[in-house]
Amino acid sequence: MSVFRRGDTYWYKFYFAGKLIRESAKTASKTLAKAAEKNRRRELEEGYNGITADDKTRRVKTLDEASKEFLTAYKLRCRATTYSFADHCVRHLNRLMGDMMLVEIGDKTVLDYQSTRLAEKASGKTINEEVRVLLQIMGDLGDPIRLRLRRQRKLKVAQNPNCGKVLSLEQESALLEAAKMREPDKDTGKFDLKGTRSPIIYTAVVTALNTGMRDFELRDLQWEQLDFLRTILTVGKSKTDAGTGRTIPMNGALFEALAEHKKWYEENVCTVAPELYVFPFGKNRKYDPKRPISTFKTAWTNIRKKAGVWVRLHDLRHTLVTKLCESGAPEEVIMAIAGHVSRQMLKHYAHIRTEAKRKALEAVATSRPVTTAAEPQAAASAS
């Protein structure tokens, strides 16, 4: 047993299963610090005493070690998109508690993690997904934590039900104008500051606004998925089974944008082939069409700044679904276009705007027969 003073507070340290445990007792009393050290040691020993040797070995693994094994197995049985999200969750988990043994992680650890991520301005949905991944990594050790926190109604952080935004027609126009590629001035060689140097962001924005495709669905789009003869776009791998392989008709705006993009592609990249990516990796005429673009982030940030419209690329998807709802399109049709698997998810994406509600109510008012104040009195006296 080792208890030592650091400033006004006592700390304790000891070795458990070959690992150094050094923590603050959070007290200025040496007696209480010794008791805290004893309780902490007993807590670890009780968590360690499983049934099998394999159990014991697993329980003293750090979260970082266990998460690597988890991701290796996860990658074999899940889609690349879901694996990428799980990997993103694991990075935050390991950043804050990767050096902790699984046996050390308890209810308070999870609650502290939620508080820290909230302070970092992470969304409730993101934090809930990260905790879900954490408990999956822990396996049997995570089950009692999940049950206790659920009983206390602390397992999940409150989510913002309306985290998405819907663009107005003015905002759409501003974004599209900013996304258009400008040719350099013949005399100075400088680009018009109102435009963008990216030759692909305009097509990406038009596609998102007219198909509701997700960011990764856009990036993974290949030429074989575009049928210009039948004017149909086929989505590749998606987030859900309902979304994978869904077909979306090209409207006039989308067809024109993709046709122009194809012309640019053949002049600046290479001849179009089915297996090549519509949005190729690279820049400045050094493109690798066999690889998809890694991100739209830089170009998207630039055009948002120039347009003065601060929305996410994903909000273009919210905008399309809302427009389809306002147009009176059947739910089944909207779900087929967006790749939703439930009406509940459709409600999450649809933000019926005040103007659409106003028009609907005005239509009801104009459909009623017009009466004056004197007409009801005349009818009453006649009876």
Secondary structure, DSSP 8 states (H G I E B T S, - for coil): -EEEEETTEEEEEEEETTEEEEEE---S-HHHHHHHHHHHHHHHHHHH--SSHHHHHHHTSBHHHHHHHHHHHHHHHS-HHHHHHHHHHHHHHHHHHTTSBGGG--HHHHHHHHHHHHHTT--HHHHHHHHHHHHHHHGGGHHHHHHHHHHTT-SS----TT------HHHHHHHHHHHSB----TTT----TTSBS-SSHHHHHHHHHHH---HHHHHT-BGGGEETTTTEEE--S-SSTTTTT-EEE--HHHHHHHHHHHHHHHHHT----TTSBSSEEEETTEEEEEEE-S-SHHHHHHHHHHHT----TTHHHHHHHHHHHHTT--HHHHHHHHT-S-HHHHHHH----HHHHHHHHHHHHHHS----SHHHHHHHHH-
